[in-house]
Amino acid sequence: MRYSRRMDSLPPYLFAEIERKVAEKKKQGVDVISLGIGDPDMPTPEHIVAEMQRQVADPANHQYPNNRGTEEFRSAVAAFYLKRFGVQLDPETEIIPLLGAKEGIAHICFNFLDEGDVCLGADPGYPVYASGPILAGGTPVPLPLKPELNFQPDLDAIDAETRKRAKMLFVNYPNNPTGAVIDDEDDFFARLTEFGLENDIAILHDNAYSEITFDGYVAPSYLETAGAKEAGIEFYSLSKTYNMTGWRIGAIVGNADIIEKYWTLKSNMDSGMFQALQRVAAHALSGSQKCVEDMCDIYQRRRDLVVSTLNDIGIEVTPPRGTIYIWVPVPDGYTSESFATMVLDKCGVVVPPGSGYGPSGEGFVRISLTAPDGRITEALERIRDNL
C-alpha cells in the first residue's frame, strides 16, 4: 500500500501509546494504576443520563440531524455563555456543535492551512495542536509556555518570518497540562487579541476546563476580551464539565466568518451530531450546575492529597487552581521519559512524560486526578517507596 507522506510526519498519539503500555502490563499480571489519561472516573450525572434515555426513545431523533445544530442546542449554548461569562453569542451565526472539541481542533486546521503555512501551538499542549496542522498539510511551530511567565507564551519573541507564515494559534486556559490560569488582572488575553489582529493570525482558544476550578477561582472565557470575536473563536466541551468524555459533545463559538467557513468544511466531512445528544447537551447546560460544584469539590480534595504527598516526598508542587491535572517536576537525575518509565516499571503507575506534550514539557510529568482517592494514595505510596 502507498500511504500519504503526511502519515510519516505524524507521531504516535501520546494516549494511544499509554493505553498500549497499560495493556502490556496488565497482560503480565501487574496491578496498574493509571494517572495518565484525563478521563473522569465518576459517572455522568444521573439527571443527564435519564434525559438521554428519554431522548433516545423519541423517534424524532432517529433521522439525520441538522449539520448546523438544532436551534435548541445553539440557544442553550448562547444562554450558557451569557449567564456564565457575560458573552453574547448569536445562535444563528456564531455557534455550531462539535463531536467533541478534539474534532474541531483537528478539523479547523483544514480551514486555514495550505502547504507551508504555520500553526502556532502552546508547548506543552494538547497533542492535537500539532497533529491537526500536520494532517492539513501545514507546519506546527511550538509556542513555548514560560514558567516564569505563568506558563504563557512570550508573544514578543515570535520572529517576523514566523508571524508572516502563521495563520492560526492554539492556546488553552485553564491550561492542560500545566494547570496555569488567567487571573482577572492578567492582560494576556488582551495582548493575544492584539497580536492576532495585528498579524492576521486567527486565535483559537481551547476552553475545555473553565468549569473545573478551585480555591474560589472563576475562569474567564477568551471571548470576554474586547475584540476577541474579531480575532478568533473558542472551543467549548462538555466532556470534563459533566463527566461526558465518551459522549463527544462540544461547540465552536465566536467569529461568525470562521464559524461559517467551518460549517462548510464540516458539512462535507460528517453528518452532524446525533439530535438526541444535542437535546441532552441543552438540558445539561440549562439545568442545575450543582453536579459540577460537587465534582470540583472532589477534584480539589484529590489535588490537595497529591500536592501534600508530593511535597512530603520532596517534590515541590504548587497547587493548580484549575483543570484535573498536576504538573510535576521530575526528580534530579531523570528525564521526563525515564521517570515515567521507572514509575511504570517499578511502581505499576502510569504518568505521561511531559515531553509528550511538546519539547517545553521536558522535565515534568502530568498526574491526572481521575482515579478514586484510595488508588491515588496507593500510587503515590508506590512512587515514594521507589525514590
N, C-alpha and C positions, 0 to 999 in steps of 0.2 A: 504494500500500500504506500502511496505517496501522500504525506501529510503536509499541512501548511507549515511554512517556516516559522510562523508566529508561535506554534506549539513548542518549538525548540527554545524559544526565549522565555517560555512560561515556567516558572519554578513550581515544584510540587506544592500544593496548597498546605499551609502550615498545619491546619487542624486535621486534614486528611492523614498527614504523616503521624500526628499524635494518636489518632484513632488506630492506625496500623500498629504502632508500638504497643498500645494498650492491649490490643487483641493478641499480640505475640506473647506478652507477659501473662495474660490470663490463660493462654494455652499451656503455659509452663506451670500453672497452678498458683501463680502469685496473686495475693490479695491486693489488687491495685486500687489506690485511692487517687482519683483524678481531680486535681485542682487546676485543670487546664482549660478546657473549652468553657466559655461563659454561657452555659445552658442551665437555666434555673432548675433546681431540684424540687421546687414547690409546684404544685399543680395550678393550672389555670383556675381562677376563682369560680366557685360553683354557679353563681348567677350568670356568668358568661357562657359556661358550658350548657346550662339549661336553655339559654336563649339560642345557642347553636342547634341544639336538638330540635327546638321548635321550628327554626328556620329551615333546617334540612328537610323536615317533613312537609314543608309547603311546596306544592308543585310549581308555584310561580317562580321558584328559584332554580328550577331544574334545566332551564334552557341557557343558551349563550348569554353571557352578561353584556351590559353596555361597556365597551372598552374604555370609555372616558370616565366611568364610575357613575353609580346611581346618585341622584340628587340627594337622597337621604344621607349617603356616606359623605359626600362633599360638604353638605351643610353641617354635618356633625363635626367634621374636621375644622371648618371655619368657626363654628361656635366654640370649640375647644380652644383654638388659638386665641380667640378674642378674650375668653374668660381667663385662660391660664397666663397668656403672655401680653395681652393688650394689643395683639396684632390683628388687623383687619385683612381678611382674605376674601376675594371674590370667588364664590363656589363655582361659578361658570368658567372662569378663565385661569384661576391660579391654584387649582388643586386637581391632582389625578391620583388614583390608588396605585400602589405598587405591590408586587408579590414579595413583600419584604423589602427592606431598604437595600439589601445586597443586590437585588435585581436592578434597582435604579442606579446604584453606584457604578455597577459594571456597564450597564447599557447606555448611560448618558454619555459615555466616552465616544460612542459612535456618532453622537450629535455634533461633537466639537472637533475631533481629531482626524487629520489626514496624515499620510506618511511624513515623518519628520517633525510633526507638531509635538509640543511638550505639554505634559500634565505635571504640575507640581503637587506633591502629596506629602502630608505630615509623616515625619520619620522620627521616632517609631510611629506606626499607624496600622490601621486595619489593612491586611494584605491586599484587599481588592483595590485599594487606591493605586497599586502598582500593576496588578494583573489586568484590571479593566482597560487601562490605556494600551497595554501590550496587545490584548485581543482586538482592539480597534485599530491597530497599526501605528499608534503613537509611541512616544518615548516617555516613560515615567522618570521624573527627576526628584530625588528625595529632598524634602524641605526639613532640615534638622530642627527638632524641638530642643531648645536650650534649657537645661535645668536651671541655670542662673536667670533665665527669663520666665520662670514658672512654666517650663515646657511649652513655650510659644516660639514660633519661628522668628528669626531676625529678617524681616522683610527688606530692610535696607541692604542686607548682604547679598541679595539676589542680583547677579550681574546683568548688564544691559542686554546681552545676546540672549540669555535665558528668558528674560522678560519679553523680548521680541517674539520668541518662538512659542512661548507658553500661551495656551488658550483657556486653561482651566486650573483650578486649585482646590484641593480637598483639605478641609480641616474638620475637627471634631472636638466639641466640649459640651459637657464633661468628657474628659479625654480617655479613650481606650488606646493604649494600655496604661498610661501614667497616672490616671485619676486626677489630673490637673483640671482646674475650673477657672471660669472667668468671673471675677468679682464685680460688684456694681461700679466701683470707682476705676476699674480697668478700662482703658480706651482701646484695647486690642481690636475688637470688632469694628470700631470706627476707623482705625488705621488700615485694617484689612479691606474694608469697603473702599476707602480712598485709593488703596493700592490697585484693587481690581478695576475701578473705573478709570484711573489714570492710564493703566496699561492694557485695557480692553481684555482682561482676564476674568472669566466667569468664576465667582466664588461659590463653592458647593459645600455647604455645612451639613455634616452628618450628626443629626440630633437624636441619637439613639438612647441617651441616658439622662435626659433632662429631669425625669421624674424620680430618679434614684439618687437622692442626696441626703446628707447627714448634718447634724450639729446646727440645724436651723438654716442652713444654706439653701437658697432657692435659685435654680439655674435659669438663665435667660435663654430665649430663642435668638439666634443670629438676626432674625427678621425684625426684632425690636429696634435694631440700629438704624438711625437715619440714613436713607439711601440704600439700604440693604436689598430691597426688592428691585432696585435698578441694577444692582451689581450681581445678583445671583439668586440661588434657591436654597431650600433646606429639605433634607430627607428626615421624615419622622417615622418612627417604628413603634408598633405595639408589642414587639417581641419581649423586651425586658420589663416594660412597664406592667404588663399583666400576665407575665409568665406564659407567653404565647409564641415561643420561638418556632414551634412546629406548625403554627397556623399560617405563617407567611403573610402578614398584613402590615402595610405601611402606606406612606403617601409622599409625593413630591409636591412641594408648595412654594409659592413665591413668584418670581418674574414670569409674567404672562407669556412673553415671547419664547422663553426657554421651555415653559410648560407646553406650549403649542407644538414646538418642534419635537419635544419628547413624545407627545401623543402621536405624532406622525410616525415616529420610529416604532413606538410600542404597538400601534395598530397593525404594523407589518411583522411583528415578532411573536405576539401572543394574542389570546382571545379575551384578555381581561381577567379580573378577579371574580371567582365564584360569588354570585349575588348574595347567597346566604352569609358568606364571610363579611361582605360589605355591611350587611344589616347588623351583624353581631358587633362589628367594629363600631358602628354608630351607637349601639347600645352600651358598649364599654366606655366610650368617650363621653357619653351624655349622662351616665349614671353616677352613683356614689363612687368616690375615689378612696373610700376607707380601706379597701383591699390593698391599695398602693401604699398607703401610710403604714399599714401593718407589715407589709413586706419590707419597707425601708427600715422599720424597727429591727426586724430580723437581720437584715444585712449589716446594720450598724453594730449590732451585738457581735456578729461574726467578725466584722472589721476590727473591733476592739480586741477580740480574742487573738486574732492573727498578729496584730501590731504589738500587743503586750508580750506575747510569747516570743516573737522575733527579737524584740528589744532585749528580752531576758536572755536569749541565746547569745546576744552580742551583735545582731544585725539591726542597725538603726534604720527605722522606717517612720516616715511622717504619715499620720492617719489621713487618707484622702477624704474629701468632702463630697465625692460623687463617684458614680459607677459601681460595679460589682467586682473591682479588681484592686490588688495591692501590687505596686511596682517596687520590686525588692532588689536592692544591690547585692550582687553575689559576693561571697567571702573572698578575701585575698587568696591569690593562687589559682583562682578559677576564671574561666571564660563563661559566658552565658551558656554555651553549648555543653561544656564539660561539667558545669554544675548541674544542669538539667539532666544530663546523662547519669551522673553519680546518684542524684536523688531518685531516679527511676530504677537504676540497677541495684542500689544498696537499700533503698527505703521503700520501693514499690509505690512511689508517689510521682504523679505527673504534674510538672510545671513547665510551661512553654519557655524556651530561651528568648530573651529579649531581642536577640539578633534576628529572630524570625519575623519581627515586626519592622525591620529595617536596620541599616548599618548603625544608626544612632541608638539602637536598643542594646548594643553590646554593653556588657557589664551589669545586666539586670535579668531577672526572670519575672514572670507575671503569675500571681496567685489569684485564682478565682474564688469567690465566696459562695459558690454554687454547690455546696455539699453540706449535709447536716453537721451541726456543731460537733457532735461526737467524732465524726470522721475527720473533720478539720483538725480537732485536737490530736487525734491519733497520728495524722500525717505529720503534724508539727513535731510531735514527740519522736517519731521515727527519724526526722531530719536532725533533731537535737542529738540523738544517740549516735549519729554518724558524722558529726562535725568535731 
